[in-house]
C-alpha cells in the first residue's frame, strides 16, 4: 500500500498557537498511542472528527485515519506533541502511564462511530502502514502492555 498522508489541510501548528491542543516536543517520541474517536453519536463524519481535533484548544492528535484509509496529519510529530493521552497533573498524578503520556507518544485516532462494527480493512491497512512508517522513523520498538 502506498502511504498517502494529507499534512496540509489540517496543519494545526500553521494556524493555531502552541498550547492550542499541543505543545513543543522536548524529546523524540518513543511510543504510539492508538485511540478510537468512538463517542456517543452514530454515523459521525470523518470531516467533523478532523475539524474537532484541528480546532480544539484542549485536545489534538498527530494523525486521524479514516474508515476508507484516508490519513490526515495535524502536527509534525518530531516538533510537536499532541494533547491526546495526558501527562503529569499539578498534583503529581499521571493521566496516562509515563511511557505513553503526550511528551513520549504519537497519538493516532481511528475514525469510528458508536455502533460501527469491525474496523474496515482499508482503515486497518492504512494504520498498519502508518505505524510501520512511524516506528521506523522514530525507532520505536514493539511493546505490548
PyMOL commands that set and color helices and strands:
alter all, ss='L'
color gray80, all
select helices_A, chain A and resi 12-15+46-55+98-100+102-104+121-138
alter helices_A, ss='H'
color red, helices_A
select strands_A, chain A and resi 22-24+31-36+63-65+71-73+80-82+105-110
alter strands_A, ss='S'
color yellow, strands_A
deselect
rebuild
show_as cartoon
